[in-house]
């Protein structure tokens, strides 16, 4: 393994140097896109690509507004072993005669958009257009959350997981099973399988309930690892003594194998090459689910920032060879479920969550920003009986309906404070969510799909590299 690591490190150094030389002539931006709990990752990527190709709605992206982007076109991706993001099928689903949300991606995929850009400033005066490649790497949010496991022992992870399960209705059954299990007893594979299946069912339940922390993520997206020992473990209380061959010791071994054989290779092969990162968050869904779900989101954001913290992960720093993610955007999606009069409040809540996450992670590194967006606007706005509402086509019936989700507080501390203090419910408010279908679109030439602040998100993430 030591010899392999040395050879692998040398190979990555040579690859990085080659990419640096090539990047002088045709710069490449690798944008990682992930989402937490049904945040709309596939829609975000599809709409971003469509709006970069047809830029009439991208006024807040300076390179689009001033004509710096002269053309944009899809180009073969550089990684032949990664599935291609199926942009054409997803766009057809969103813009067809009977539009529908595209099927969510459940594994890693990639797409390259190449843009012919005229540089500004002194360089632009003496040079012609250049080609800038945008490589979008799409991966499940569960995989990003798994990075937090790398710095934890099995005992630490087990204690944290069981403590969280104790506070959740959906966790009562699993917590009881885990605490009644004799971890010092000899390993029995049928018993190990039952415990792992119970833990997986618990993770599925909390994800459906709007919580954000459901690690290990591959338990919910097993792929070809389904049924393997590396996914057959669960948190257990630490026994006084756990001999070799005991259930606890075997679960501990499998936990370490999960980190080394599942989590680490993904970050070594893919994450270490990302320049910019966007984390999509269904903040409205968490608020609707209650203070515990918001607190879970708060913890997840802190874990994510902790993973990006310089020097925090020695193994990751060694693989990066000085390369760092430069910008991270936390975007609250589905802003179109709110009247624009409340967008500022949703953004303030996201900013407060990000600020708290920065403090808890002792973060200093990449530039970070919080924003509220809708990658595809599915509603229109109205005013009924003194309330600011949105109108949209319902998923279940296809009929048009007006919706008022509740009034978000002007002071985000009312949301963050209740979440931090462990409140069971909001004291003076109720918040609702509605499942809207995509609106039928009639796009003029040069127009991408309608959105809310997708152009501002693009300006933060890649705008500096397009000038």
Secondary structure, 3 states (H helix, E strand, C coil): CHHHHHHHHHHHHHHHHHHHHHHHHCCEEEEEEEEECCCCHHHHHHHHHHHHHCCCCCCCCHHHHCCCEEEEEEECCCCCCCCECCHHHHHHHHHCCCCCCCCCCCCCEEEEEEEEECCCHHHHHHCCCEEEEEEEEECCHHHHHHHHHHHCCHHHHHHHHHHHHHCCHHHHHHHHHHHHCCCCCECCHHHHHHHHHHHHHHHHHHHHCCCCCCCCHHHCCCHHHCCCHHHCCCCCCCCCCCCCCEHHHHHHHHHHHHHHHHHHHHHHHCHHHCCEEEEEECHHHHHHHCHHHHHHHHHHHHHHHHHHCCCCCHHHHHHHCCCCCCEEEEEECCHHHCCHHHHHHHHHHHHHHHHHHHHHHCCCCCEEEEEECECCCCEEEEEECCEEEEEEEECCCCCEEEECCCCCCCCCHHHHHHHHCCCCCCCCCCCCCCCEECCCCCCCCCCCCCCECHHHHHHHHHHHHHC
